[in-house]
Amino acid sequence: MIGRRATLVHNAPCRQSARAMRLAITLFALALTTAFFIAKTAHGELYSGRGQSLPSSSATLRWQLMNPVTGMNLRDVHMVSPTDGWAVGDGGTLLHYNGTAWSPSSSISTTDTLVDVFMLSPTNGYIVGWNNNAGGDVFHYNGITWRLEFNSTVTLNRVDATGPNDVWVSGLARIYHWNGAQWTLSYTQSSGENIFAIQMVSTTEGWATGALGLTLHYLNGTWSAYTPRPVSNTLYDLFFRLPDDGWSIGFTSTTYIVRYDGAQWTRAYTSTYPLDRIFILSPTDGWATGSVPSTITHYDGTGFTPVDNPTNQSLHGIYMLSASDGWIVGDAGTMLHYTDDGTPSATSTGTATGTATTQPTETGTASPTGTATALMTTATATASATPQACSIQFTDVPPSSTFYSYVQCLACRGIMSGYECGGTGEPCDGQNNPYFRPGYNITRGQLSKIVSNAAGFNDTPSGQSFEDVAPNSTFYLYIERMTSRGVMGGYPCGGAGEPCNPPMNRPYFRPQNNATRGQISKIVSNAAGFNDTPAGQSFEDVAPSNPFYIWIGRLAGRNIMGGYPCGGAGEPCNPPLNRPYFRPQNNATRG
C-alpha cells in the first residue's frame, strides 16, 4: 500500500519506501515487504501500508478521547509504529508517543504553527510550519533534534517523501523539492492557487491538489496540470492507497470525494458531512474526518457513514496504523485513539521528556566465508517511559549513502546484518561499529534468508531438499522455507561437480552462487503470491520471450521495482518509447 502516509517502501518504520535507481538487493528486500503489503491488502488481510499488520480485535472498536497533553490546537499526527509517533500543532507544539504515553517534546525550538509531520523512519522526519512572517518553514529530524532546514516566503502546507533524498513540500502556489543536497523550487502555479496536499506515488510520479479543484500530476521530472479539474471546489487532502487507487477530498456546502482509477479522476461520493481529511486502508475500510462541525465517518466500500465522535472539537489530522489502531488530533489538544473497548487506552502525560534511549544490540562472530549471517544485529522495541531507538550503525554506510535508510530499516528488523570490524581493510571506529559491505554481491543462500525473513516465514522445516544444503548448513532453514512454498528451486544433479547420489538424486541449490536481478524478480514475485499475466513491455531488454518477463512485469506493474534510463553504454534509446533497461543478468549487490 502507498497512501499519503504510506509510500511504496515507507512503511513503518521503513515504510513502506521508494525505488533507488540501482535497485540492489536492499531495495529488493524492501520491495518484497511492499509486495506482501499489496498482496495481502487485495485479500483484506492487511490494512495500512506504512502501519503494522495487526489482527482486528474481536472486541468493539471505537474512537476514545484521551486526556489532553496540551491546550494548543493540534494539526497533524504521524505514527512510525504502534510505539513511536509524533503530533504537531500551534505555537511550536510538538508531542511524541512512546507506546505508553504522549508527552511534550523539547527537541524543536520554534513558535511556528506546525501544520504537517512526515516520518521516513524513527530517526528521519520532516515538519512544515507557518512562521510569523507569513512564510513557511521546513524542519528536519535527525534522530535527536528538529532543526530548521529551509524556509519559504510563502506559506507551506504539506510534506511527503519517497526517501531521504526525495522530499516534497507543497504550499501557496509552489512545490519545493529536496534532492539530498539542496532545496529547489520545482513548480509554480501561475494562477496563484494554494496547493494544500501532495502525495508521491514513486520517485517518478506524484500528485498534488488544492484550491478550486486544482489537480497536478508529476511524471518523470515534470509537474503539469490535470485537466479538466475533477471538481471546481477546493481539495484539502490527498491519499493514494495504490498507484491506481487515489482519493482527494474537500468541501464547501457539501463534501466532494474524487477518486483516481489509474486513468482519470471522477467524483465518487457526495456527502452533506463536511469532510476534509481522508485515510483509506483497504477497498472496504477507510476514514474521513471533518473540522466544522467535528465529524468522523467510516468507509465500508460503498460510502462514508458517520460514527460515534466523543468530541465536538475541530479535527485536523488522522493516521491509521491498522484496521484496529489509529489516531486523530484536533483543536484544544484533542487526541482520539481508535482501539477496542476491552483494552485500556494509552494514557497521556505532560511529564515525560521524549528523550530517546538506545537498546543494546547483539553481535556475533564473522565467518570466514563472509556470508550475510556473520553478524546479526537486532533491536527490540519495548514500551517504556521513553521511546526506543535502533542503535545499529555501519561504518561503510554513512547517512549520506544512497542505501542508508534501506539498510537501517532492514538491519533494525534483523532481516539483514553485517560483519564485525577489525578485518582486512575494515578498521574499527570509536564505537566499533560493524561493516555492511554494500558493494559485495549477494548470493543465493544470503537471498533466501533475506526474503524469508522479510516475508515473515518462521516454520521449522524437516528433511533435506538439496544435495548441497544439509540440515547443518548456514542457510538450511531459510532455503527449506522458501522451497516448501515453491518460491525458490534448484538445479538437476548430474552437472559438472554435481553428481547424482542415489536413491534420492537430489537437485543442487548452489547457495554460494551470485543472484541476478532477474532471479530476484522471480523470487520476490513468487513470495508475494502475484499470479497475474503482465501485458506490454516495460523494459527494452526484457521482451515477452525473456525467461523472467512474467515476474519482472508483475513487479514493475505494481511500481515495486524499476530499471535504468536508456542512453548508457550498450543501451541505446529506441524511439518512440525509449524504454529503460532492467539488466536482468546483472548480479545484485548487498547495497
C-alpha positions in Angstrom: 0.0 0.0 0.0 1.1 3.5 -0.7 -1.2 6.0 0.9 -0.4 9.7 1.6 1.2 8.3 4.8 2.1 5.0 3.2 4.7 5.2 0.4 5.8 2.1 -1.5 8.7 1.4 0.7 7.8 3.9 3.6 6.4 1.6 5.6 6.5 1.7 9.3 9.1 2.3 10.2 10.7 1.6 6.9 7.6 2.3 5.3 6.9 1.1 3.3 9.8 3.2 0.8 10.7 4.1 -2.8 12.8 2.9 -5.7 16.5 3.6 -5.9 17.9 3.7 -9.4 20.4 1.0 -8.8 17.8 -1.3 -7.2 20.3 -3.5 -5.4 19.3 -6.2 -3.0 18.5 -4.0 -0.1 15.7 -2.5 -2.1 14.5 -5.9 -3.3 14.0 -7.0 0.3 12.1 -3.8 0.9 10.2 -4.4 -2.3 9.2 -7.9 -1.0 7.8 -6.3 2.1 5.9 -3.9 0.0 4.8 -6.7 -2.3 3.3 -8.6 0.6 1.5 -5.4 1.8 -0.1 -5.1 -1.6 -0.9 -8.8 -2.0 -2.5 -9.0 1.5 -4.4 -5.8 1.1 -6.1 -7.2 -2.0 -7.4 -10.1 0.2 -8.4 -7.8 3.0 -5.7 -9.1 5.3 -3.5 -6.0 5.7 -4.9 -2.6 6.1 -2.1 0.0 6.3 0.9 0.1 4.1 3.0 2.1 6.5 1.4 0.7 9.5 1.7 -2.7 11.2 -0.1 -5.9 10.0 -2.2 -6.4 13.2 -5.2 -8.7 13.7 -8.5 -7.0 14.1 -9.8 -7.2 17.7 -12.9 -9.2 18.4 -13.9 -6.5 20.9 -15.9 -3.4 19.9 -13.7 -0.9 18.3 -14.4 2.8 18.9 -12.7 6.2 19.0 -11.7 7.0 22.6 -11.0 10.5 23.9 -7.5 10.9 25.5 -6.7 13.1 28.4 -5.1 16.2 26.8 -1.4 16.8 27.0 -1.7 20.4 25.7 -4.3 23.0 25.3 -2.9 24.1 21.9 -4.6 23.1 18.7 -3.1 20.0 17.1 -2.8 20.0 13.3 -1.4 16.6 12.3 -0.2 13.2 13.6 2.1 10.6 12.1 2.8 7.2 13.6 6.1 5.5 12.8 4.9 2.4 14.6 2.5 1.5 17.4 5.2 2.6 19.8 6.5 5.7 18.1 4.6 8.7 16.8 4.6 12.5 16.5 1.9 15.2 16.7 2.3 18.8 15.8 0.3 22.0 16.4 0.1 25.7 17.1 2.8 27.7 18.8 5.5 25.2 18.0 3.7 22.4 19.8 5.4 19.0 19.3 4.3 15.8 21.1 5.9 12.4 21.0 4.4 9.0 21.6 6.4 6.1 23.0 3.8 3.3 23.0 2.6 4.2 26.5 2.1 8.0 26.6 2.1 11.2 24.6 4.3 13.9 26.1 5.6 17.3 25.0 9.0 17.2 23.2 11.6 19.8 23.6 13.5 18.6 20.6 12.3 21.6 18.5 12.6 25.3 19.1 10.0 27.4 17.3 6.8 29.3 17.7 5.6 28.4 14.2 2.2 26.9 13.7 3.3 23.4 12.8 0.8 22.0 10.3 2.2 18.7 9.0 4.6 16.0 10.0 6.0 13.1 8.0 8.4 10.4 9.2 10.6 8.4 6.9 12.0 6.4 9.8 12.3 6.7 13.6 15.4 8.9 13.1 14.4 10.8 9.9 11.4 13.1 9.5 10.1 16.4 8.4 7.7 19.1 9.7 6.3 22.1 7.9 5.0 25.2 9.6 3.7 28.7 9.2 6.1 31.3 10.6 5.2 34.8 11.9 6.3 36.4 8.6 3.6 34.8 6.5 6.1 32.4 5.2 6.8 28.7 5.7 9.5 26.7 7.4 10.7 23.1 7.0 12.2 21.3 10.0 14.3 18.1 9.7 14.7 15.5 12.4 18.0 13.7 12.7 17.0 11.3 15.4 17.9 13.7 18.2 16.6 17.2 17.4 14.4 19.0 14.9 16.3 21.8 13.1 15.2 24.5 10.7 16.4 23.3 7.2 14.6 25.5 4.8 12.2 28.5 4.7 10.0 30.0 2.1 8.4 33.4 1.6 5.0 31.7 1.1 3.0 29.5 3.5 3.7 25.8 3.3 1.0 23.1 3.8 2.2 19.5 3.4 5.3 17.4 3.2 5.7 13.9 1.6 8.8 11.8 0.7 9.8 8.6 -1.0 13.2 8.5 0.6 15.8 10.7 2.3 16.9 12.2 -1.0 13.4 12.8 -2.4 11.3 15.1 -0.2 8.5 17.3 -1.4 6.7 20.2 0.2 3.6 22.0 -1.2 2.4 25.5 -0.3 0.9 28.7 -1.7 1.2 28.2 -5.5 4.5 26.4 -5.1 6.1 23.0 -4.7 9.6 22.6 -3.4 11.9 19.5 -3.7 14.8 18.2 -1.6 17.3 16.1 -3.6 19.6 15.2 -0.8 21.8 18.2 -1.4 19.6 21.2 -1.7 16.0 22.5 -1.7 14.8 23.8 -5.1 11.6 25.3 -6.4 10.1 22.5 -8.5 6.7 24.1 -9.6 4.9 27.4 -9.6 1.2 27.7 -10.1 0.8 30.7 -12.3 -2.8 31.4 -11.2 -1.7 31.6 -7.6 -3.9 28.9 -6.1 -2.9 27.3 -2.8 -1.6 23.7 -3.1 -3.0 22.0 0.1 -1.9 18.4 -0.4 0.9 16.4 -2.0 1.4 12.7 -2.4 4.3 11.0 -4.2 3.4 7.6 -5.6 7.1 6.9 -6.5 10.3 8.7 -7.3 8.9 9.4 -10.8 5.2 10.0 -10.1 3.2 12.1 -7.7 0.0 14.2 -7.3 -1.0 17.5 -5.7 -4.3 19.1 -5.1 -5.5 22.5 -3.9 -7.8 25.4 -4.3 -10.7 25.4 -6.8 -10.1 21.8 -7.6 -6.5 22.3 -8.7 -5.0 18.9 -9.5 -1.4 18.5 -10.5 0.4 15.4 -11.8 4.2 14.8 -11.5 5.6 12.4 -14.1 9.2 11.8 -15.0 10.5 15.1 -13.6 7.7 17.4 -14.6 4.6 18.8 -12.9 1.6 19.5 -15.1 -2.0 20.5 -14.6 -4.6 17.7 -14.8 -7.4 18.9 -17.0 -10.3 19.2 -16.7 -10.2 19.6 -13.0 -12.3 16.9 -11.3 -14.3 19.5 -9.3 -14.4 23.3 -9.1 -14.1 23.4 -5.3 -11.1 23.2 -3.0 -9.5 19.8 -2.4 -7.8 19.8 1.0 -6.4 16.3 1.3 -5.0 13.5 -0.9 -4.4 9.8 -0.3 -3.1 7.1 -2.6 -3.6 3.5 -1.5 -2.1 2.2 -4.7 -0.8 3.9 -7.9 -4.2 3.3 -9.5 -6.3 4.0 -6.4 -6.1 7.6 -5.3 -8.5 9.8 -3.3 -8.9 13.5 -2.8 -11.4 15.3 -0.6 -12.8 18.7 0.2 -16.0 20.7 0.9 -17.9 23.9 0.6 -21.6 23.4 1.2 -21.3 19.7 0.5 -18.4 17.3 0.7 -16.9 16.1 -2.6 -14.7 13.0 -2.7 -13.0 12.3 -6.0 -11.2 9.1 -6.9 -8.4 8.2 -9.4 -8.6 4.7 -11.1 -5.2 4.9 -12.9 -6.7 6.7 -15.9 -8.8 9.5 -14.7 -10.2 11.4 -11.7 -14.0 11.2 -11.2 -16.3 12.4 -8.5 -17.1 9.3 -6.4 -19.1 10.4 -3.4 -21.1 13.4 -2.3 -21.9 14.0 1.4 -23.6 16.6 3.5 -21.0 16.0 6.2 -18.1 18.5 5.9 -15.0 16.3 5.4 -11.5 17.4 4.7 -9.1 14.6 5.8 -9.1 11.1 4.4 -7.2 7.8 5.1 -8.0 4.7 3.1 -6.9 1.4 4.4 -8.3 -1.2 2.0 -11.0 -1.4 -0.6 -13.6 -1.8 2.2 -12.1 0.1 5.0 -11.2 3.8 5.4 -11.9 7.0 7.3 -12.7 10.7 6.6 -12.9 13.4 9.2 -14.2 17.0 9.2 -13.5 20.1 11.3 -16.7 22.2 11.3 -18.6 20.6 12.8 -16.5 17.9 14.2 -17.2 14.7 12.2 -15.8 11.2 11.9 -17.0 8.9 9.1 -16.1 5.3 8.2 -15.8 4.0 4.6 -17.1 0.4 4.1 -16.5 0.2 0.3 -19.9 1.7 -0.6 -20.0 5.0 1.2 -18.9 7.1 4.2 -21.1 6.8 7.3 -20.8 8.9 10.5 -19.7 7.1 13.6 -19.7 8.0 17.3 -17.5 11.0 17.9 -16.5 11.7 21.6 -15.6 15.3 21.0 -17.1 18.4 19.5 -13.6 19.9 18.8 -12.5 20.5 15.2 -10.5 17.6 13.9 -7.4 18.1 11.7 -5.2 15.1 11.3 -5.7 11.3 11.1 -3.3 8.4 10.9 -4.3 4.7 10.9 -1.7 2.0 11.8 -4.2 -0.8 11.1 -7.8 -1.6 11.0 -7.8 -1.6 14.8 -5.3 1.1 15.7 -5.4 4.7 14.7 -5.1 8.3 15.9 -7.0 11.6 15.3 -5.9 15.0 16.5 -7.7 18.4 16.7 -8.3 21.7 18.5 -7.6 22.3 22.2 -5.2 19.3 22.3 -7.8 16.8 21.3 -6.4 13.3 20.7 -8.6 10.3 19.8 -7.4 6.8 19.8 -9.1 4.1 17.8 -8.9 0.9 19.9 -11.2 -1.8 21.3 -13.4 -1.3 24.4 -11.8 -4.2 26.1 -8.3 -2.8 26.1 -7.4 0.2 28.3 -6.4 3.1 26.1 -2.9 4.6 26.4 -2.6 7.5 28.9 -1.3 11.0 28.2 1.1 12.8 30.5 2.9 16.1 30.4 5.9 14.9 32.4 7.8 12.7 30.0 10.7 14.3 28.3 10.5 12.4 25.0 14.2 11.6 25.2 15.2 8.6 23.1 17.2 5.8 24.6 19.2 3.1 22.8 18.5 -0.6 23.0 21.7 -2.7 23.1 22.4 -4.9 20.1 23.6 -8.5 19.9 26.6 -9.3 17.8 28.2 -12.5 16.7 31.4 -13.5 15.0 32.1 -13.1 11.3 32.6 -16.4 9.5 35.5 -16.9 7.1 33.1 -17.2 4.1 31.7 -13.7 4.6 28.1 -14.7 4.5 25.3 -12.4 5.5 24.8 -14.3 8.8 28.3 -13.4 10.1 26.9 -10.8 12.4 23.3 -10.5 13.4 22.3 -7.1 14.9 18.8 -6.7 16.3 16.9 -4.0 18.1 14.0 -4.9 20.3 11.3 -2.2 20.8 9.7 -2.2 24.2 7.1 0.1 25.7 8.6 2.3 28.5 8.7 5.8 29.7 10.9 6.8 26.8 10.9 5.8 23.2 13.3 3.1 22.0 15.7 3.9 19.1 17.5 1.4 16.9 21.3 1.9 17.5 22.6 -0.1 14.6 25.2 1.8 12.5 27.5 0.5 9.8 30.9 2.2 9.3 30.7 1.8 5.5 27.0 3.0 5.2 27.0 6.6 6.4 23.8 8.7 6.4 24.9 10.2 3.1 24.8 6.8 1.4 22.2 6.1 -1.2 21.2 3.0 0.7 21.4 4.3 4.2 17.7 4.4 5.1 17.0 1.0 3.4 20.0 -0.7 5.2 19.0 0.8 8.5 15.4 -0.3 8.1 16.2 -3.9 7.3 19.1 -4.2 9.8 16.9 -2.9 12.6 14.4 -5.7 11.9 17.0 -8.5 11.8 16.4 -9.0 8.1 19.9 -8.1 7.0 23.1 -8.0 9.0 26.8 -7.0 8.9 30.3 -8.0 9.8 32.4 -7.2 12.8 35.1 -4.6 12.3 38.8 -5.4 12.6 39.2 -7.4 9.4 41.4 -6.5 6.5 40.6 -3.0 5.3 37.9 -2.6 7.9 39.3 -0.8 10.9 37.2 -0.3 14.0 35.9 3.2 14.6 35.3 4.7 18.1 32.1 2.8 18.5 33.3 -0.5 17.0 30.5 -0.3 14.5 30.3 -3.3 12.1 30.6 -3.1 8.3 27.8 -3.9 5.9 29.9 -4.3 2.7 27.2 -2.8 0.3 29.3 -3.4 -2.8 29.6 -7.2 -2.3 27.5 -9.4 -4.5 24.5 -11.2 -2.9 24.5 -15.0 -3.0 21.5 -17.3 -3.4 21.9 -18.5 0.2 22.0 -15.0 1.5 19.0 -14.1 -0.6 17.0 -17.0 0.8 17.5 -15.7 4.3 16.7 -12.1 3.4 13.5 -12.9 1.5 12.3 -15.5 4.1 12.8 -13.0 7.0 11.2 -10.1 5.1 8.2 -12.3 4.3 7.9 -13.4 7.9 8.3 -17.2 7.2 9.0 -18.8 10.6 8.1 -22.5 10.3 10.6 -25.2 11.2 11.4 -27.4 8.1 12.3 -31.0 8.1 14.1 -33.2 5.7 16.7 -32.2 3.0 15.6 -30.9 -0.4 19.1 -30.2 -1.9 22.2 -32.2 -2.0 24.4 -29.2 -1.2 22.2 -27.9 1.6 22.4 -30.3 4.5 20.5 -29.5 7.8 23.7 -28.1 9.3 24.2 -25.6 6.5 24.2 -21.9 7.4 21.1 -21.2 5.2 19.3 -24.6 5.5 16.4 -23.1 7.5 15.7 -20.3 5.1 16.2 -22.3 1.9 13.8 -25.0 3.0 11.2 -22.4 4.0 11.4 -20.9 0.5 11.5 -24.3 -1.3 8.5 -25.6 0.5 6.5 -22.7 -0.8 7.7 -23.1 -4.3 9.5 -19.7 -4.2 13.0 -20.9 -4.9 14.2 -24.1 -6.6 17.4 -25.8 -7.6 19.3 -27.4 -10.5 19.1 -31.1 -11.5 22.0 -33.2 -10.4 24.4 -34.6 -12.9 26.2 -31.5 -14.0 29.9 -30.7 -13.5 30.8 -31.2 -9.9 27.3 -32.1 -9.0 27.0 -35.9 -9.1 23.7 -37.7 -8.6 23.6 -39.6 -5.3 21.0 -42.5 -5.4 18.4 -43.2 -4.3 17.3 -39.6 -3.8 19.2 -37.9 -6.6 18.5 -34.6 -5.1 19.0 -31.4 -7.0 21.6 -28.8 -6.1 20.8 -25.3 -4.8 24.2 -23.7 -5.3 23.9 -21.4 -2.2 27.2 -19.7 -2.9 26.3 -18.6 -6.5 25.6 -15.0 -7.0 21.9 -13.9 -7.5 21.0 -11.9 -10.6 18.3 -9.2 -10.8 16.2 -11.4 -13.0 16.3 -14.3 -10.5 15.4 -11.9 -7.7 12.4 -10.6 -9.5 11.1 -14.1 -9.8 11.7 -14.9 -6.1 10.1 -11.7 -4.9 7.1 -12.1 -7.1 6.5 -15.7 -6.2 7.0 -15.0 -2.5 4.4 -12.2 -2.7 2.0 -14.6 -4.4 1.5 -12.5 -7.6 0.0 -14.6 -10.4 -1.4 -12.0 -12.9 -0.4 -12.1 -16.5 1.5 -8.9 -17.5 0.8 -7.1 -20.7 3.1 -5.0 -22.8 6.8 -4.5 -22.4 8.3 -2.2 -19.7 12.0 -2.7 -20.4 14.0 -2.7 -23.6 16.0 -5.7 -22.6 13.0 -7.8 -21.2 10.9 -8.8 -24.2 8.0 -11.2 -23.6 10.2 -14.0 -24.6 12.7 -13.3 -21.8 12.6 -16.1 -19.2 12.0 -13.5 -16.4 9.5 -11.4 -18.3 6.4 -12.5 -16.3 8.0 -11.8 -12.8 9.6 -8.6 -13.8 6.4 -7.4 -15.4 4.4 -8.3 -12.3 6.7 -6.2 -10.0 7.1 -3.3 -12.4 3.4 -3.1 -12.9 3.0 -2.5 -9.2 5.7 0.1 -9.1 7.7 -2.2 -6.8 10.8 -2.1 -9.0 12.2 -0.2 -12.0 15.2 0.0 -14.3 17.9 2.3 -15.7 17.3 5.1 -18.3 18.3 4.3 -21.8 21.2 6.0 -23.4 24.1 4.4 -21.5 26.9 2.3 -23.0 25.3 -0.5 -25.0 21.8 0.6 -24.1 20.6 2.8 -26.9 17.3 4.7 -26.7 14.8 3.3 -29.3 12.1 5.9 -30.2 9.3 6.4 -29.7 9.1 4.6 -26.4 12.7 5.0 -25.2 12.2 2.2 -22.7 14.5 1.9 -19.7 16.7 -1.2 -19.3 16.3 -3.7 -16.5 19.7 -5.6 -16.8 18.3 -8.9 -15.7 21.6 -10.7 -15.9 23.4 -8.3 -13.6 24.5 -9.5 -10.2 22.7 -7.8 -7.3 24.8 -6.4 -4.5 24.1 -6.1 -0.8 23.8 -2.3 -1.2 
